[in-house]
């Protein structure tokens, strides 16, 4: 379908319930991070080190991927930005909360850390803030990857709703994969963290989409 057909629908979607979306997303993110860092700094038991596997030795440290890593926090906002149906917005929000609660509960009951990298982080100032704040804990499953997969599933539905072309659908997939890759390339996670996070995110988005009825295309 021509791009001119999809453009009005896209504008309508982006302009719907802006105050609700603009307020709700930051509040949920703040609540998540407050809980996340509380669990990170006060584990109930000594953390388990998640071992490296072969894939981890194939991917070198690549500081430039920090920008891709940080892009998650824009990426996760896109599905709700395109929603016009409040029931769907509610379903998406509840699914994201359920995913977060599950991941945080795992961190609480089973603290994990990544193995030492041997990298002198002072030589990479662009990474220092992330390493000092997020340390190497709350490793498995990677919620960074879980939320990327969750967002990818919902964004695919939204893009198809506005008759997005194949390059846009492919870009959605590439962005999610790039975020997952960045967690390895920044050495924030190891491959087992990524695999567990992808499985967690996929499970929750499939359940969430199944119980959230598809709306008519517009």
MDTraj code that builds the backbone (N, CA, C; nanometers):
import mdtraj as md
import numpy as np

residues = "UNK UNK UNK UNK UNK UNK UNK UNK UNK UNK UNK UNK UNK UNK UNK UNK UNK UNK UNK UNK UNK UNK UNK UNK UNK UNK UNK UNK UNK UNK UNK UNK UNK UNK UNK UNK UNK UNK UNK UNK UNK UNK UNK UNK UNK UNK UNK UNK UNK UNK UNK UNK UNK UNK UNK UNK UNK UNK UNK UNK UNK UNK UNK UNK UNK UNK UNK UNK UNK UNK UNK UNK UNK UNK UNK UNK UNK UNK UNK UNK UNK UNK UNK UNK UNK UNK UNK UNK UNK UNK UNK UNK UNK UNK UNK UNK UNK UNK UNK UNK UNK UNK UNK UNK UNK UNK UNK UNK UNK UNK UNK UNK UNK UNK UNK UNK UNK UNK UNK UNK UNK UNK UNK UNK UNK UNK UNK UNK UNK UNK UNK UNK UNK UNK UNK UNK UNK UNK UNK UNK UNK UNK UNK UNK UNK UNK UNK UNK UNK UNK UNK UNK UNK UNK UNK UNK UNK UNK UNK UNK UNK UNK UNK UNK UNK UNK UNK UNK UNK UNK UNK UNK UNK UNK UNK UNK UNK UNK UNK UNK UNK UNK UNK UNK UNK UNK UNK UNK UNK UNK UNK UNK UNK UNK UNK UNK UNK UNK UNK UNK UNK UNK UNK UNK UNK UNK UNK UNK UNK UNK UNK UNK UNK UNK UNK UNK UNK UNK".split()
xyz = np.array([
    [0.0859, -0.1194, 0.0000],
    [0.0000, 0.0000, 0.0000],
    [0.0890, 0.1237, 0.0000],
    [0.0581, 0.2292, -0.0730],
    [0.1429, 0.3471, -0.0808],
    [0.1642, 0.4114, 0.0556],
    [0.2807, 0.4745, 0.0730],
    [0.3147, 0.5367, 0.2011],
    [0.2166, 0.6465, 0.2365],
    [0.1610, 0.7155, 0.1343],
    [0.0687, 0.8250, 0.1630],
    [-0.0582, 0.7759, 0.2310],
    [-0.0934, 0.6484, 0.2092],
    [-0.2115, 0.5928, 0.2745],
    [-0.1870, 0.5707, 0.4226],
    [-0.0632, 0.5298, 0.4571],
    [-0.0328, 0.4984, 0.5956],
    [-0.0043, 0.6223, 0.6789],
    [0.0416, 0.7301, 0.6145],
    [0.0869, 0.8476, 0.6900],
    [-0.0205, 0.9095, 0.7783],
    [-0.1438, 0.9340, 0.7313],
    [-0.2443, 0.9924, 0.8217],
    [-0.2709, 0.9055, 0.9437],
    [-0.2770, 0.7741, 0.9260],
    [-0.2998, 0.6839, 1.0375],
    [-0.1867, 0.6935, 1.1384],
    [-0.0643, 0.7032, 1.0890],
    [0.0515, 0.7148, 1.1765],
    [0.0436, 0.8433, 1.2583],
    [0.0078, 0.9523, 1.1938],
    [-0.0026, 1.0802, 1.2646],
    [-0.1125, 1.0757, 1.3697],
    [-0.2224, 1.0138, 1.3341],
    [-0.3329, 1.0019, 1.4294],
    [-0.2898, 0.9229, 1.5520],
    [-0.2207, 0.8137, 1.5280],
    [-0.1768, 0.7275, 1.6376],
    [-0.0796, 0.8008, 1.7297],
    [0.0167, 0.8692, 1.6721],
    [0.1163, 0.9396, 1.7529],
    [0.0531, 1.0539, 1.8335],
    [-0.0608, 1.1057, 1.7862],
    [-0.1247, 1.2171, 1.8549],
    [-0.2342, 1.1760, 1.9518],
    [-0.2557, 1.0457, 1.9679],
    [-0.3629, 0.9967, 2.0553],
    [-0.3121, 0.9711, 2.1968],
    [-0.3855, 1.0217, 2.2964],
    [-0.3547, 0.9989, 2.4383],
    [-0.2105, 1.0346, 2.4730],
    [-0.1619, 1.1441, 2.4170],
    [-0.0221, 1.1841, 2.4413],
    [0.0065, 1.2069, 2.5897],
    [-0.0781, 1.2809, 2.6645],
    [-0.0473, 1.2994, 2.8076],
    [-0.0404, 1.1682, 2.8851],
    [-0.1328, 1.0765, 2.8556],
    [-0.1348, 0.9476, 2.9242],
    [-0.0073, 0.8692, 2.8954],
    [0.0313, 0.8635, 2.7699],
    [0.1523, 0.7903, 2.7317],
    [0.2777, 0.8589, 2.7859],
    [0.2801, 0.9924, 2.7783],
    [0.3976, 1.0667, 2.8213],
    [0.4193, 1.0575, 2.9717],
    [0.3116, 1.0448, 3.0477],
    [0.3231, 1.0342, 3.1936],
    [0.3415, 0.8891, 3.2365],
    [0.2654, 0.7993, 3.1761],
    [0.2674, 0.6595, 3.2197],
    [0.4014, 0.5919, 3.2006],
    [0.4630, 0.6100, 3.0862],
    [0.5895, 0.5416, 3.0574],
    [0.7009, 0.5813, 3.1538],
    [0.7248, 0.7116, 3.1789],
    [0.8293, 0.7476, 3.2748],
    [0.8030, 0.6972, 3.4166],
    [0.6768, 0.7000, 3.4594],
    [0.6440, 0.6525, 3.5940],
    [0.6776, 0.5043, 3.6083],
    [0.6407, 0.4258, 3.5078],
    [0.6691, 0.2827, 3.5112],
    [0.8197, 0.2568, 3.5061],
    [0.8920, 0.3335, 3.4258],
    [1.0369, 0.3154, 3.4163],
    [1.1058, 0.3491, 3.5479],
    [1.0624, 0.4568, 3.6120],
    [1.1224, 0.4958, 3.7401],
    [1.0968, 0.3872, 3.8446],
    [0.9732, 0.3367, 3.8498],
    [0.9409, 0.2310, 3.9455],
    [1.0264, 0.1070, 3.9195],
    [1.0451, 0.0744, 3.7923],
    [1.1273, -0.0417, 3.7574],
    [1.2709, -0.0227, 3.8046],
    [1.3305, 0.0927, 3.7734],
    [1.4714, 0.1134, 3.8064],
    [1.4946, 0.1230, 3.9568],
    [1.4009, 0.1825, 4.0295],
    [1.4151, 0.1883, 4.1752],
    [1.4217, 0.0469, 4.2327],
    [1.3314, -0.0388, 4.1868],
    [1.3296, -0.1778, 4.2341],
    [1.4524, -0.2540, 4.1858],
    [1.4877, -0.2343, 4.0597],
    [1.6021, -0.3031, 3.9992],
    [1.7300, -0.2772, 4.0779],
    [1.7577, -0.1497, 4.1060],
    [1.8829, -0.1153, 4.1743],
    [1.8801, -0.1547, 4.3217],
    [1.7627, -0.1550, 4.3818],
    [1.7525, -0.2021, 4.5203],
    [1.7910, -0.3492, 4.5289],
    [1.7417, -0.4296, 4.4341],
    [1.7751, -0.5719, 4.4311],
    [1.9219, -0.5916, 4.3960],
    [1.9727, -0.5109, 4.3044],
    [2.1125, -0.5210, 4.2630],
    [2.2075, -0.4967, 4.3798],
    [2.1749, -0.3983, 4.4615],
    [2.2662, -0.3576, 4.5692],
    [2.2462, -0.4349, 4.6990],
    [2.1343, -0.5062, 4.7078],
    [2.1080, -0.5810, 4.8308],
    [2.0623, -0.7235, 4.7988],
    [2.1507, -0.8041, 4.7392],
    [2.1115, -0.9417, 4.7059],
    [2.0854, -1.0238, 4.8321],
    [1.9938, -1.1175, 4.8227],
    [1.9581, -1.2003, 4.9380],
    [2.0598, -1.3116, 4.9622],
    [2.1397, -1.3419, 4.8610],
    [2.2409, -1.4466, 4.8730],
    [2.3573, -1.4133, 4.7807],
    [2.4714, -1.4784, 4.7996],
    [2.5854, -1.4519, 4.7111],
    [2.5495, -1.4805, 4.5650],
    [2.5809, -1.3887, 4.4744],
    [2.5450, -1.4085, 4.3333],
    [2.6216, -1.5240, 4.2684],
    [2.5535, -1.5913, 4.1787],
    [2.6142, -1.6963, 4.0977],
    [2.6760, -1.6346, 3.9731],
    [2.7966, -1.6771, 3.9392],
    [2.8615, -1.6276, 3.8175],
    [2.8087, -1.7054, 3.6973],
    [2.7568, -1.6338, 3.5987],
    [2.7069, -1.6981, 3.4770],
    [2.8267, -1.7273, 3.3866],
    [2.8488, -1.8510, 3.3486],
    [2.9691, -1.8841, 3.2711],
    [2.9621, -1.8362, 3.1265],
    [3.0785, -1.8171, 3.0690],
    [3.0875, -1.7877, 2.9260],
    [3.0769, -1.9179, 2.8465],
    [3.0249, -1.9052, 2.7247],
    [3.0244, -2.0173, 2.6314],
    [3.0992, -1.9720, 2.5061],
    [3.1042, -2.0561, 2.4057],
    [3.1860, -2.0275, 2.2874],
    [3.1526, -1.8933, 2.2230],
    [3.0240, -1.8610, 2.2141],
    [2.9821, -1.7361, 2.1490],
    [3.0472, -1.6152, 2.2132],
    [3.0642, -1.6181, 2.3429],
    [3.1219, -1.5035, 2.4132],
    [3.2653, -1.4755, 2.3704],
    [3.3363, -1.5776, 2.3295],
    [3.4747, -1.5600, 2.2858],
    [3.4837, -1.5129, 2.1412],
    [3.3735, -1.5214, 2.0686],
    [3.3721, -1.4770, 1.9291],
    [3.3438, -1.3277, 1.9157],
    [3.2820, -1.2686, 2.0173],
    [3.2384, -1.1279, 2.0081],
    [3.3306, -1.0399, 2.0924],
    [3.4118, -0.9566, 2.0286],
    [3.5032, -0.8694, 2.1035],
    [3.4299, -0.7507, 2.1652],
    [3.4970, -0.6850, 2.2564],
    [3.4426, -0.5628, 2.3164],
    [3.4380, -0.4533, 2.2111],
    [3.3211, -0.3925, 2.1925],
    [3.3015, -0.2883, 2.0908],
    [3.2294, -0.1689, 2.1543],
    [3.3046, -0.0697, 2.2016],
    [3.2439, 0.0431, 2.2740],
    [3.1374, 0.1182, 2.1950],
    [3.1485, 0.1197, 2.0620],
    [3.0522, 0.1950, 1.9817],
    [2.9101, 0.1416, 1.9960],
    [2.8970, 0.0169, 2.0392],
    [2.7628, -0.0413, 2.0516],
    [2.6875, 0.0107, 2.1739],
    [2.7535, 0.0942, 2.2543],
    [2.6847, 0.1537, 2.3698],
    [2.5623, 0.2327, 2.3246],
    [2.5731, 0.3041, 2.2114],
    [2.4592, 0.3821, 2.1607],
    [2.3424, 0.2893, 2.1249],
    [2.3732, 0.1750, 2.0664],
    [2.2687, 0.0779, 2.0342],
    [2.2071, 0.0232, 2.1624],
    [2.2919, -0.0056, 2.2599],
    [2.2464, -0.0561, 2.3898],
    [2.1478, 0.0431, 2.4527],
    [2.1842, 0.1709, 2.4517],
    [2.1000, 0.2736, 2.5145],
    [1.9712, 0.2980, 2.4358],
    [1.9704, 0.2634, 2.3073],
    [1.8522, 0.2894, 2.2250],
    [1.7310, 0.2072, 2.2681],
    [1.7523, 0.1065, 2.3539],
    [1.6382, 0.0276, 2.4021],
    [1.5312, 0.1170, 2.4612],
    [1.5715, 0.2212, 2.5340],
    [1.4744, 0.3016, 2.6078],
    [1.3915, 0.3906, 2.5168],
    [1.4348, 0.4097, 2.3926],
    [1.3490, 0.4692, 2.2903],
    [1.2646, 0.3599, 2.2250],
    [1.3277, 0.2491, 2.1961],
    [1.2619, 0.1383, 2.1257],
    [1.1376, 0.0885, 2.1999],
    [1.1470, 0.0738, 2.3314],
    [1.0341, 0.0186, 2.4070],
    [0.9146, 0.1137, 2.4119],
    [0.9367, 0.2407, 2.3788],
    [0.8264, 0.3373, 2.3793],
    [0.7461, 0.3358, 2.2499],
    [0.8027, 0.2807, 2.1439],
    [0.7391, 0.2897, 2.0129],
    [0.6059, 0.2154, 2.0026],
    [0.5927, 0.0921, 2.0557],
    [0.4625, 0.0248, 2.0418],
    [0.3471, 0.1039, 2.1020],
    [0.3627, 0.1513, 2.2253],
    [0.2536, 0.2260, 2.2885],
    [0.2294, 0.3589, 2.2192],
    [0.3333, 0.4195, 2.1616],
    [0.3160, 0.5461, 2.0897],
    [0.2229, 0.5303, 1.9699],
    [0.2171, 0.4084, 1.9150],
    [0.1348, 0.3843, 1.7965],
    [-0.0041, 0.3316, 1.8297],
    [-0.0372, 0.3224, 1.9562],
    [-0.1668, 0.2662, 1.9955],
    [-0.2736, 0.3738, 2.0073],
    [-0.3939, 0.3413, 1.9599],
    [-0.5075, 0.4326, 1.9746],
    [-0.6176, 0.3706, 2.0593],
    [-0.6089, 0.2415, 2.0817],
    [-0.7108, 0.1712, 2.1587],
    [-0.6635, 0.1566, 2.3033],
    [-0.7397, 0.2105, 2.3976],
    [-0.6957, 0.2087, 2.5367],
    [-0.6919, 0.0686, 2.5960],
    [-0.7771, -0.0191, 2.5483],
    [-0.7711, -0.1567, 2.5979],
    [-0.6391, -0.2216, 2.5571],
    [-0.5974, -0.1956, 2.4344],
    [-0.4715, -0.2500, 2.3865],
    [-0.3542, -0.1880, 2.4624],
    [-0.3629, -0.0589, 2.4886],
    [-0.2589, 0.0088, 2.5658],
    [-0.2507, -0.0501, 2.7062],
    [-0.3658, -0.0779, 2.7656],
    [-0.3693, -0.1410, 2.8980],
    [-0.3074, -0.2807, 2.8941],
    [-0.3455, -0.3586, 2.7932],
    [-0.2924, -0.4944, 2.7820],
    [-0.1400, -0.4932, 2.7675],
    [-0.0898, -0.4051, 2.6830],
    [0.0542, -0.3920, 2.6624],
    [0.1245, -0.3534, 2.7919],
    [0.0656, -0.2589, 2.8642],
    [0.1251, -0.2136, 2.9906],
    [0.1285, -0.3259, 3.0933],
    [0.0188, -0.3982, 3.1062],
    [0.0134, -0.5089, 3.2014],
    [0.1132, -0.6186, 3.1638],
    [0.1290, -0.6432, 3.0345],
    [0.2265, -0.7419, 2.9905],
    [0.3681, -0.7011, 3.0258],
    [0.4000, -0.5731, 3.0058],
    [0.5338, -0.5231, 3.0394],
    [0.5584, -0.5307, 3.1900],
    [0.4556, -0.4981, 3.2690],
    [0.4695, -0.5066, 3.4143],
    [0.4906, -0.6507, 3.4573],
    [0.4157, -0.7427, 3.3988],
    [0.4307, -0.8848, 3.4331],
    [0.5708, -0.9341, 3.3990],
    [0.6224, -0.8919, 3.2845],
    [0.7586, -0.9287, 3.2454],
    [0.8597, -0.8744, 3.3459],
    [0.8440, -0.7476, 3.3833],
    [0.9370, -0.6856, 3.4780],
    [0.9324, -0.7548, 3.6135],
    [0.8125, -0.7808, 3.6630],
    [0.7983, -0.8455, 3.7939],
    [0.8611, -0.9847, 3.7930],
    [0.8402, -1.0572, 3.6854],
    [0.8992, -1.1912, 3.6751],
    [1.0512, -1.1843, 3.6747],
    [1.1059, -1.0947, 3.5935],
    [1.2510, -1.0810, 3.5886],
    [1.3097, -1.0372, 3.7212],
    [1.2476, -0.9407, 3.7856],
    [1.2980, -0.8910, 3.9147],
    [1.2865, -0.9981, 4.0230],
    [1.1817, -1.0786, 4.0167],
    [1.1678, -1.1882, 4.1134],
    [1.2793, -1.2906, 4.0960],
    [1.3142, -1.3189, 3.9710],
    [1.4268, -1.4094, 3.9449],
    [1.5555, -1.3519, 4.0031],
    [1.5784, -1.2226, 3.9824],
    [1.6990, -1.1590, 4.0366],
    [1.7015, -1.1658, 4.1890],
    [1.5836, -1.1497, 4.2506],
    [1.5754, -1.1520, 4.3960],
    [1.6064, -1.2911, 4.4500],
    [1.5487, -1.3929, 4.3872],
    [1.5641, -1.5294, 4.4374],
    [1.6940, -1.5950, 4.3908],
    [1.7448, -1.5514, 4.2757],
    [1.8664, -1.6113, 4.2197],
    [1.9570, -1.5010, 4.1654],
    [2.0322, -1.4343, 4.2535],
    [2.1229, -1.3280, 4.2077],
    [2.2326, -1.3862, 4.1186],
    [2.2647, -1.3159, 4.0130],
    [2.3700, -1.3600, 3.9218],
    [2.4583, -1.2431, 3.8823],
    [2.5814, -1.2748, 3.8445],
    [2.6745, -1.1736, 3.7944],
    [2.7462, -1.2298, 3.6722],
    [2.8015, -1.1401, 3.5922],
    [2.8816, -1.1831, 3.4789],
    [3.0253, -1.2030, 3.5245],
    [3.1020, -1.2880, 3.4568],
    [3.2415, -1.3104, 3.4961],
    [3.3265, -1.1875, 3.4677],
    [3.4383, -1.1721, 3.5368],
    [3.5273, -1.0575, 3.5120],
    [3.5734, -1.0541, 3.3662],
    [3.5844, -0.9338, 3.3114],
    [3.6242, -0.9198, 3.1709],
    [3.7729, -0.8933, 3.1541],
    [3.8374, -0.8398, 3.2589],
    [3.9782, -0.8035, 3.2476],
    [4.0011, -0.6733, 3.1735],
    [3.8923, -0.6023, 3.1414],
    [3.9038, -0.4757, 3.0681],
    [3.9249, -0.3611, 3.1665],
    [4.0165, -0.2710, 3.1334],
    [4.0379, -0.1502, 3.2125],
    [3.9334, -0.0473, 3.1689],
    [3.8261, -0.0366, 3.2453],
    [3.7159, 0.0496, 3.2041],
    [3.7525, 0.1974, 3.2069],
    [3.8566, 0.2338, 3.2814],
    [3.8983, 0.3743, 3.2835],
    [3.9503, 0.4188, 3.1471],
    [3.9876, 0.3223, 3.0641],
    [4.0345, 0.3544, 2.9291],
    [3.9182, 0.3758, 2.8326],
    [3.7976, 0.3537, 2.8829],
    [3.6774, 0.3684, 2.7994],
    [3.5762, 0.4544, 2.8742],
    [3.6019, 0.5858, 2.8799],
    [3.5154, 0.6735, 2.9607],
    [3.3694, 0.6701, 2.9220],
    [3.3407, 0.6416, 2.7939],
    [3.2011, 0.6355, 2.7517],
    [3.1266, 0.5198, 2.8155],
    [3.2016, 0.4215, 2.8671],
    [3.1408, 0.3045, 2.9306],
    [3.1390, 0.3148, 3.0827],
    [3.2166, 0.4061, 3.1376],
    [3.2344, 0.4102, 3.2830],
    [3.1036, 0.4286, 3.3579],
    [3.0193, 0.5196, 3.3100],
    [2.8940, 0.5457, 3.3819],
    [2.8102, 0.4191, 3.3891],
    [2.7963, 0.3512, 3.2763],
    [2.7163, 0.2284, 3.2725],
    [2.7743, 0.1240, 3.3665],
    [2.9046, 0.1051, 3.3637],
    [2.9671, 0.0033, 3.4468],
    [2.9580, 0.0373, 3.5950],
    [2.9712, 0.1655, 3.6280],
    [2.9643, 0.2065, 3.7691],
    [2.8231, 0.1958, 3.8247],
    [2.7244, 0.2230, 3.7403],
    [2.5858, 0.2220, 3.7866],
    [2.5277, 0.0814, 3.7850],
    [2.5442, 0.0128, 3.6728],
    [2.4785, -0.1168, 3.6547],
    [2.5647, -0.2340, 3.6991],
    [2.6930, -0.2083, 3.7256],
    [2.7856, -0.3117, 3.7714],
    [2.7761, -0.4339, 3.6793],
    [2.7804, -0.5532, 3.7372],
    [2.7714, -0.6746, 3.6549],
    [2.6658, -0.7694, 3.7095],
    [2.5771, -0.7142, 3.7934],
    [2.4770, -0.7981, 3.8577],
    [2.3452, -0.8019, 3.7821],
    [2.2476, -0.8732, 3.8428],
    [2.1165, -0.8917, 3.7782],
    [2.1371, -0.9347, 3.6333],
    [2.2211, -1.0367, 3.6160],
    [2.2685, -1.0708, 3.4821],
    [2.1735, -1.1602, 3.4035],
    [2.1276, -1.2665, 3.4658],
    [2.0528, -1.3688, 3.3925],
    [1.9117, -1.3869, 3.4511],
    [1.8087, -1.3691, 3.3717],
    [1.8086, -1.3380, 3.2290],
    [1.8325, -1.1895, 3.2031],
    [1.8827, -1.1568, 3.0856],
    [1.9017, -1.0166, 3.0500],
    [1.7660, -0.9523, 3.0245],
    [1.7261, -0.8614, 3.1130],
    [1.5987, -0.7920, 3.0902],
    [1.6111, -0.6919, 2.9765],
    [1.7337, -0.6477, 2.9469],
    [1.7544, -0.5614, 2.8312],
    [1.7080, -0.6347, 2.7052],
    [1.7490, -0.7588, 2.6937],
    [1.7091, -0.8396, 2.5779],
    [1.5614, -0.8769, 2.5866],
    [1.5147, -0.9117, 2.7054],
    [1.3746, -0.9503, 2.7220],
    [1.2810, -0.8378, 2.6780],
    [1.3108, -0.7152, 2.7185],
    [1.2247, -0.6030, 2.6804],
    [1.2385, -0.5696, 2.5326],
    [1.3561, -0.5923, 2.4743],
    [1.3722, -0.5706, 2.3304],
    [1.2849, -0.6680, 2.2520],
    [1.2837, -0.7939, 2.2917],
    [1.2017, -0.8943, 2.2241],
    [1.0535, -0.8642, 2.2447],
    [1.0172, -0.8263, 2.3650],
    [0.8782, -0.7916, 2.3957],
    [0.8329, -0.6740, 2.3093],
    [0.9165, -0.5709, 2.3009],
    [0.8821, -0.4545, 2.2190],
    [0.8747, -0.4907, 2.0716],
    [0.9637, -0.5777, 2.0258],
    [0.9648, -0.6172, 1.8844],
    [0.8340, -0.6846, 1.8453],
    [0.7830, -0.7714, 1.9319],
    [0.6573, -0.8400, 1.9024],
    [0.5407, -0.7440, 1.8914],
    [0.5323, -0.6516, 1.9864],
    [0.4228, -0.5549, 1.9832],
    [0.4382, -0.4562, 1.8679],
    [0.5619, -0.4131, 1.8419],
    [0.5832, -0.3158, 1.7344],
    [0.5521, -0.3782, 1.5981],
    [0.5800, -0.5066, 1.5826],
    [0.5441, -0.5738, 1.4585],
    [0.3930, -0.5672, 1.4358],
    [0.3159, -0.5905, 1.5419],
    [0.1701, -0.5801, 1.5287],
    [0.1294, -0.4389, 1.4897],
    [0.1866, -0.3394, 1.5539],
    [0.1490, -0.2012, 1.5267],
    [0.1879, -0.1591, 1.3852],
    [0.3060, -0.2011, 1.3395],
    [0.3497, -0.1653, 1.2044],
    [0.2597, -0.2282, 1.0987],
    [0.2212, -0.3530, 1.1227],
    [0.1307, -0.4179, 1.0281],
    [-0.0063, -0.3510, 1.0299],
    [-0.0450, -0.2975, 1.1425],
    [-0.1730, -0.2292, 1.1556],
    [-0.1798, -0.1060, 1.0659],
    [-0.0670, -0.0385, 1.0483],
    [-0.0650, 0.0823, 0.9648],
    [-0.0123, 0.0519, 0.8245],
    [-0.0093, -0.0777, 0.7913],
    [0.0324, -0.1201, 0.6576],
    [0.1764, -0.0784, 0.6265],
    [0.2642, -0.0900, 0.7242],
    [0.4052, -0.0564, 0.7023],
    [0.4644, -0.1489, 0.5967],
    [0.5631, -0.0963, 0.5218],
    [0.6232, -0.1767, 0.4158],
    [0.7246, -0.2763, 0.4745],
    [0.7746, -0.3637, 0.3888],
    [0.8654, -0.4691, 0.4338],
    [0.9951, -0.4150, 0.4937],
    [1.0541, -0.3088, 0.4384],
    [1.1748, -0.2542, 0.5019],
    [1.1509, -0.2082, 0.6460],
    [1.0333, -0.1504, 0.6734],
    [1.0031, -0.1071, 0.8101],
    [0.9897, -0.2261, 0.9034],
    [0.9258, -0.3328, 0.8552],
    [0.9122, -0.4541, 0.9353],
    [1.0493, -0.5170, 0.9604],
    [1.1350, -0.5158, 0.8583],
    [1.2691, -0.5720, 0.8731],
    [1.3522, -0.4873, 0.9697],
    [1.3373, -0.3548, 0.9616],
    [1.4120, -0.2666, 1.0506],
    [1.3770, -0.2935, 1.1963],
    [1.2501, -0.3215, 1.2224],
    [1.2084, -0.3543, 1.3582],
    [1.2850, -0.4764, 1.4096],
    [1.2939, -0.5788, 1.3281],
    [1.3658, -0.7002, 1.3666],
    [1.5146, -0.6736, 1.3842],
    [1.5725, -0.5996, 1.2906],
    [1.7160, -0.5689, 1.2978],
    [1.7481, -0.4884, 1.4231],
    [1.6621, -0.3936, 1.4578],
    [1.6852, -0.3111, 1.5768],
    [1.6866, -0.3973, 1.7025],
    [1.5899, -0.4880, 1.7134],
    [1.5833, -0.5751, 1.8309],
    [1.7074, -0.6650, 1.8393],
    [1.7474, -0.7212, 1.7265],
    [1.8665, -0.8075, 1.7241],
    [1.9909, -0.7262, 1.7585],
    [1.9991, -0.6032, 1.7074],
    [2.1150, -0.5178, 1.7361],
    [2.1241, -0.4856, 1.8846],
    [2.0115, -0.4627, 1.9487],
    [2.0126, -0.4362, 2.0931],
    [2.0636, -0.5585, 2.1677],
    [2.0151, -0.6763, 2.1289],
    [2.0622, -0.7992, 2.1922],
    [2.2132, -0.8165, 2.1721],
    [2.2588, -0.7910, 2.0503],
    [2.4027, -0.8011, 2.0208],
    [2.4827, -0.7030, 2.1063],
    [2.4294, -0.5823, 2.1239],
    [2.5023, -0.4798, 2.1988],
    [2.5261, -0.5195, 2.3441],
    [2.4371, -0.6015, 2.3997],
    [2.4580, -0.6444, 2.5382],
    [2.5813, -0.7340, 2.5494],
    [2.6141, -0.8042, 2.4413],
    [2.7350, -0.8861, 2.4384],
    [2.8570, -0.8013, 2.4033],
    [2.8406, -0.7109, 2.3077],
    [2.9537, -0.6309, 2.2600],
    [2.9988, -0.5263, 2.3617],
    [2.9096, -0.4856, 2.4518],
    [2.9495, -0.3959, 2.5610],
    [2.9971, -0.4739, 2.6836],
    [2.9854, -0.6065, 2.6769],
    [3.0213, -0.6967, 2.7871],
    [2.9366, -0.6719, 2.9111],
    [2.8140, -0.6261, 2.8889],
    [2.7184, -0.6170, 2.9991],
    [2.6608, -0.7535, 3.0317],
    [2.6569, -0.8402, 2.9334],
    [2.6002, -0.9734, 2.9521],
    [2.6825, -1.0766, 2.8771],
    [2.6609, -1.2021, 2.9143],
    [2.7175, -1.3129, 2.8384],
    [2.6038, -1.3806, 2.7621],
    [2.6412, -1.4730, 2.6750],
    [2.5428, -1.5313, 2.5836],
    [2.4286, -1.6018, 2.6549],
    [2.4573, -1.6690, 2.7657],
    [2.3502, -1.7379, 2.8384],
    [2.2481, -1.6383, 2.8932],
    [2.2935, -1.5208, 2.9339],
    [2.2013, -1.4158, 2.9790],
    [2.1086, -1.3751, 2.8643],
    [2.1690, -1.3593, 2.7463],
    [2.0943, -1.3151, 2.6287],
    [1.9917, -1.4199, 2.5871],
    [2.0322, -1.5453, 2.5854],
    [1.9397, -1.6520, 2.5478],
    [1.8225, -1.6607, 2.6461],
    [1.8527, -1.6513, 2.7744],
    [1.7470, -1.6567, 2.8756],
    [1.6549, -1.5361, 2.8639],
    [1.7120, -1.4185, 2.8387],
    [1.6318, -1.2979, 2.8236],
    [1.5418, -1.3042, 2.7016],
    [1.5968, -1.3551, 2.5903],
    [1.5173, -1.3681, 2.4679],
    [1.4009, -1.4636, 2.4891],
    [1.4253, -1.5734, 2.5581],
    [1.3187, -1.6699, 2.5856],
    [1.2115, -1.6084, 2.6752],
    [1.2547, -1.5343, 2.7759],
    [1.1596, -1.4694, 2.8662],
    [1.0742, -1.3679, 2.7918],
    [1.1392, -1.2816, 2.7124],
    [1.0657, -1.1805, 2.6373],
    [0.9706, -1.2408, 2.5359],
    [1.0163, -1.3457, 2.4652],
    [0.9324, -1.4115, 2.3649],
    [0.8112, -1.4747, 2.4316],
    [0.8317, -1.5401, 2.5448],
    [0.7206, -1.6048, 2.6148],
    [0.6143, -1.5030, 2.6545],
    [0.6580, -1.3928, 2.7115],
    [0.5615, -1.2938, 2.7593],
    [0.4914, -1.2212, 2.6456],
    [0.5623, -1.1915, 2.5368],
    [0.4952, -1.1199, 2.4284],
    [0.3974, -1.2107, 2.3559],
    [0.4291, -1.3393, 2.3435],
    [0.3351, -1.4302, 2.2796],
    [0.2074, -1.4444, 2.3637],
    [0.2222, -1.4599, 2.4931],
    [0.1057, -1.4694, 2.5820],
    [0.0263, -1.3398, 2.5789],
    [0.0986, -1.2267, 2.5863],
    [0.0352, -1.0961, 2.5890],
    [-0.0452, -1.0699, 2.4616],
    [0.0135, -1.0985, 2.3466],
    [-0.0557, -1.0770, 2.2194],
    [-0.1734, -1.1734, 2.2029],
    [-0.1582, -1.2937, 2.2523],
    [-0.2655, -1.3925, 2.2413],
    [-0.3910, -1.3463, 2.3158],
    [-0.3711, -1.2888, 2.4339],
    [-0.4854, -1.2481, 2.5152],
    [-0.5301, -1.1055, 2.4894],
    [-0.4574, -1.0337, 2.4024],
    [-0.5003, -0.8993, 2.3642],
    [-0.5568, -0.9069, 2.2224],
    [-0.6881, -0.8979, 2.2082],
    [-0.7501, -0.9187, 2.0772],
    [-0.7003, -0.8203, 1.9721],
    [-0.6783, -0.8725, 1.8542],
    [-0.6348, -0.7889, 1.7410],
    [-0.7438, -0.6900, 1.7063],
    [-0.7010, -0.5629, 1.6818],
    [-0.7944, -0.4576, 1.6427],
    [-0.8000, -0.4480, 1.4909],
    [-0.9095, -0.3941, 1.4351],
    [-0.9188, -0.3793, 1.2903],
    [-0.8068, -0.2897, 1.2378],
    [-0.7526, -0.3237, 1.1233],
    [-0.6476, -0.2418, 1.0614],
    [-0.7034, -0.1046, 1.0263],
    [-0.6141, -0.0047, 1.0328],
    [-0.6597, 0.1308, 0.9991],
    [-0.5526, 0.2012, 0.9206],
])
top = md.Topology()
chain = top.add_chain()
for i, resn in enumerate(residues, 1):
    res = top.add_residue(resn, chain, resSeq=i)
    for name in ("N", "CA", "C"):
        top.add_atom(name, md.element.get_by_symbol(name[0]), res)
traj = md.Trajectory(xyz[None], top)
